[in-house]
Amino acid sequence: MKTTGAFLATMLGAFVACSLVLAQPVYKDSQIMERSQQEYGKLNASAPQELSQFAFLVGKWRGEARLKREDGTWENLKALWEGRYILDGYAIADEYRMMKPAGELLVLGLNLRSYDAKKKAWNLKWLNALTGTWTDLGSEQLGGVTADGKAISYRMKEPVARHAFTRATYTNISKDHFTWQGDRSDDGKTWDQFLVIELYREK
Protein backbone atom coordinates (compact mmCIF):
# COMPACT_ATOMS: atom_id res chain seq x y z
CA MET A 1 0.00 0.00 0.00
CA LYS A 2 2.81 2.37 0.88
CA THR A 3 4.47 1.65 -2.47
CA THR A 4 1.22 2.25 -4.36
CA GLY A 5 0.54 5.44 -2.42
CA ALA A 6 4.03 6.75 -3.08
CA PHE A 7 3.68 5.92 -6.78
CA LEU A 8 0.33 7.74 -7.05
CA ALA A 9 1.73 10.75 -5.19
CA THR A 10 4.70 10.87 -7.54
CA MET A 11 2.48 10.62 -10.61
CA LEU A 12 0.12 13.31 -9.30
CA GLY A 13 3.03 15.62 -8.58
CA ALA A 14 4.45 15.05 -12.06
CA PHE A 15 1.02 15.76 -13.64
CA VAL A 16 0.62 19.01 -11.70
CA ALA A 17 4.15 20.14 -12.59
CA CYS A 18 3.58 19.30 -16.25
CA SER A 19 0.28 21.19 -16.27
CA LEU A 20 1.94 24.26 -14.79
CA VAL A 21 4.71 24.16 -17.40
CA LEU A 22 2.20 23.82 -20.24
CA ALA A 23 0.04 26.61 -18.87
CA GLN A 24 2.87 29.16 -18.61
CA PRO A 25 3.13 30.05 -22.35
CA VAL A 26 -0.63 30.57 -22.55
CA TYR A 27 -0.46 32.87 -19.53
CA LYS A 28 2.48 34.75 -21.03
CA ASP A 29 0.70 35.05 -24.38
CA SER A 30 -2.38 36.51 -22.67
CA GLN A 31 -0.16 38.97 -20.80
CA ILE A 32 1.51 40.04 -24.04
CA MET A 33 -1.89 40.46 -25.72
CA GLU A 34 -3.19 42.49 -22.79
CA ARG A 35 -0.13 44.77 -22.81
CA SER A 36 -0.47 45.21 -26.58
CA GLN A 37 -4.13 46.20 -26.26
CA GLN A 38 -3.27 48.68 -23.50
CA GLU A 39 -0.59 50.25 -25.70
CA TYR A 40 -2.27 50.06 -29.11
CA GLY A 41 -5.98 49.65 -28.30
CA LYS A 42 -8.42 47.29 -29.98
CA LEU A 43 -11.25 47.36 -32.50
CA ASN A 44 -14.52 48.46 -30.92
CA ALA A 45 -17.15 45.73 -31.25
CA SER A 46 -19.60 48.37 -32.54
CA ALA A 47 -17.19 49.80 -35.12
CA PRO A 48 -17.61 48.88 -38.81
CA GLN A 49 -15.88 45.55 -39.42
CA GLU A 50 -14.33 47.02 -42.58
CA LEU A 51 -11.93 48.87 -40.28
CA SER A 52 -10.26 45.54 -39.55
CA GLN A 53 -8.88 45.54 -43.11
CA PHE A 54 -6.18 47.92 -41.83
CA ALA A 55 -5.77 46.13 -38.47
CA PHE A 56 -2.40 44.72 -39.61
CA LEU A 57 -0.96 48.24 -39.26
CA VAL A 58 -1.59 48.27 -35.51
CA GLY A 59 1.70 47.82 -33.69
CA LYS A 60 5.30 48.89 -34.26
CA TRP A 61 7.12 48.22 -37.53
CA ARG A 62 10.65 48.82 -38.77
CA GLY A 63 12.10 48.28 -42.23
CA GLU A 64 13.89 49.39 -45.35
CA ALA A 65 12.65 51.69 -48.10
CA ARG A 66 13.92 51.90 -51.67
CA LEU A 67 13.26 55.21 -53.44
CA LYS A 68 13.74 55.66 -57.18
CA ARG A 69 15.59 58.84 -58.01
CA GLU A 70 15.02 61.03 -61.06
CA ASP A 71 18.09 59.49 -62.76
CA GLY A 72 16.63 55.99 -62.38
CA THR A 73 18.91 54.80 -59.59
CA TRP A 74 17.53 53.53 -56.28
CA GLU A 75 18.32 55.00 -52.85
CA ASN A 76 18.13 52.88 -49.68
CA LEU A 77 16.40 54.50 -46.71
CA LYS A 78 15.16 53.60 -43.22
CA ALA A 79 11.46 53.36 -42.36
CA LEU A 80 9.44 53.30 -39.12
CA TRP A 81 5.68 52.71 -38.93
CA GLU A 82 3.54 52.63 -35.79
CA GLY A 83 -0.23 52.22 -35.74
CA ARG A 84 -2.89 52.13 -33.02
CA TYR A 85 -6.64 52.16 -32.55
CA ILE A 86 -7.91 55.55 -31.39
CA LEU A 87 -11.24 57.09 -30.37
CA ASP A 88 -12.32 54.00 -28.41
CA GLY A 89 -11.48 51.70 -31.31
CA TYR A 90 -13.55 53.46 -33.98
CA ALA A 91 -10.55 54.64 -36.02
CA ILE A 92 -6.89 53.85 -36.72
CA ALA A 93 -4.02 56.34 -36.57
CA ASP A 94 -0.65 55.26 -37.93
CA GLU A 95 2.52 57.34 -37.87
CA TYR A 96 5.14 56.96 -40.58
CA ARG A 97 8.66 58.33 -40.82
CA MET A 98 11.37 57.78 -43.41
CA MET A 99 15.03 58.68 -42.91
CA LYS A 100 18.37 58.54 -44.61
CA PRO A 101 20.83 55.97 -43.16
CA ALA A 102 22.55 58.75 -41.18
CA GLY A 103 19.23 59.73 -39.57
CA GLU A 104 18.20 62.76 -41.63
CA LEU A 105 14.39 62.95 -41.56
CA LEU A 106 12.75 62.96 -45.00
CA VAL A 107 9.11 62.07 -44.27
CA LEU A 108 7.10 62.43 -41.06
CA GLY A 109 3.35 62.22 -40.87
CA LEU A 110 0.21 60.51 -39.67
CA ASN A 111 -2.52 58.57 -41.47
CA LEU A 112 -6.07 58.69 -40.08
CA ARG A 113 -8.40 55.88 -41.16
CA SER A 114 -12.14 55.49 -40.53
CA TYR A 115 -15.01 53.85 -42.38
CA ASP A 116 -18.41 55.40 -43.13
CA ALA A 117 -20.81 52.45 -42.93
CA LYS A 118 -23.77 54.45 -44.30
CA LYS A 119 -21.93 55.60 -47.41
CA LYS A 120 -19.87 52.39 -47.59
CA ALA A 121 -16.79 54.52 -48.10
CA TRP A 122 -13.44 55.09 -46.44
CA ASN A 123 -12.27 58.38 -44.96
CA LEU A 124 -8.48 58.37 -45.18
CA LYS A 125 -6.26 61.38 -44.60
CA TRP A 126 -2.51 61.98 -44.42
CA LEU A 127 -1.10 64.74 -42.23
CA ASN A 128 2.35 65.88 -43.35
CA ALA A 129 3.89 67.00 -40.08
CA LEU A 130 6.79 68.76 -41.82
CA THR A 131 4.51 71.06 -43.81
CA GLY A 132 1.34 71.05 -41.69
CA THR A 133 -0.81 70.03 -44.67
CA TRP A 134 -3.55 67.41 -45.13
CA THR A 135 -4.03 65.11 -48.13
CA ASP A 136 -7.12 63.05 -48.95
CA LEU A 137 -6.31 59.40 -49.69
CA GLY A 138 -8.47 57.03 -51.70
CA SER A 139 -11.19 59.51 -52.59
CA GLU A 140 -14.20 58.18 -54.47
CA GLN A 141 -13.30 60.42 -57.42
CA LEU A 142 -10.05 58.49 -57.78
CA GLY A 143 -11.62 55.07 -57.35
CA GLY A 144 -11.84 54.76 -53.58
CA VAL A 145 -10.16 51.92 -51.70
CA THR A 146 -9.97 48.49 -53.30
CA ALA A 147 -9.25 45.25 -51.39
CA ASP A 148 -9.24 41.69 -52.76
CA GLY A 149 -8.04 39.74 -49.73
CA LYS A 150 -4.43 39.82 -50.94
CA ALA A 151 -3.78 43.55 -51.30
CA ILE A 152 -5.28 46.94 -50.44
CA SER A 153 -4.86 49.84 -52.84
CA TYR A 154 -5.91 53.47 -53.24
CA ARG A 155 -4.85 56.60 -55.12
CA MET A 156 -4.16 60.19 -54.18
CA LYS A 157 -3.27 63.50 -55.78
CA GLU A 158 0.43 63.83 -55.11
CA PRO A 159 1.03 66.74 -52.69
CA VAL A 160 4.85 66.85 -52.73
CA ALA A 161 6.52 64.99 -55.60
CA ARG A 162 6.61 66.17 -59.22
CA HIS A 163 4.21 63.55 -60.59
CA ALA A 164 0.44 64.12 -60.49
CA PHE A 165 -0.84 60.93 -58.82
CA THR A 166 0.44 58.28 -56.44
CA ARG A 167 -1.05 54.80 -56.08
CA ALA A 168 -0.40 53.14 -52.71
CA THR A 169 -0.64 49.36 -52.42
CA TYR A 170 -0.28 47.25 -49.28
CA THR A 171 0.63 43.67 -50.19
CA ASN A 172 2.42 40.56 -48.86
CA ILE A 173 0.43 41.12 -45.67
CA SER A 174 1.10 38.72 -42.81
CA LYS A 175 1.27 38.85 -39.02
CA ASP A 176 4.90 39.98 -39.02
CA HIS A 177 5.47 41.61 -42.41
CA PHE A 178 3.91 43.73 -45.14
CA THR A 179 5.05 45.58 -48.25
CA TRP A 180 4.05 49.13 -49.18
CA GLN A 181 4.43 49.89 -52.86
CA GLY A 182 4.17 53.35 -54.40
CA ASP A 183 3.50 53.87 -58.11
CA ARG A 184 3.46 57.24 -59.84
CA SER A 185 1.56 58.59 -62.82
CA ASP A 186 0.87 61.85 -64.62
CA ASP A 187 -2.32 60.73 -66.33
CA GLY A 188 -3.78 58.13 -63.94
CA LYS A 189 -3.47 55.44 -66.63
CA THR A 190 0.18 54.45 -66.93
CA TRP A 191 2.07 53.76 -63.70
CA ASP A 192 5.73 53.49 -62.74
CA GLN A 193 6.99 52.06 -59.46
CA PHE A 194 9.04 54.59 -57.46
CA LEU A 195 8.96 53.50 -53.82
CA VAL A 196 8.97 50.09 -52.10
CA ILE A 197 8.97 49.70 -48.32
CA GLU A 198 9.44 46.34 -46.58
CA LEU A 199 8.18 46.47 -42.96
CA TYR A 200 8.79 43.92 -40.19
CA ARG A 201 6.93 43.85 -36.89
CA GLU A 202 8.71 44.84 -33.68
CA LYS A 203 5.59 44.86 -31.46
Secondary structure, DSSP 8 states (H G I E B T S, - for coil): -HHHHHHHHHHHHHHHHHHHHHHHHHHHHHHHHHHHHHHH----TTS-GGGGGGGGGBEEEEEEEEEE-TTS-EEEEEEEEEEEEEGGGTEEEEEEEEE-TT--EEEEEEEEEEEETTTTEEEEEEEETTTTEEEEES-GGGT--EE-SS-EEEEEE-SSSSSSEEEEEEES--SSEEEEEEEEESSSSS-EEEEEEEEEE--
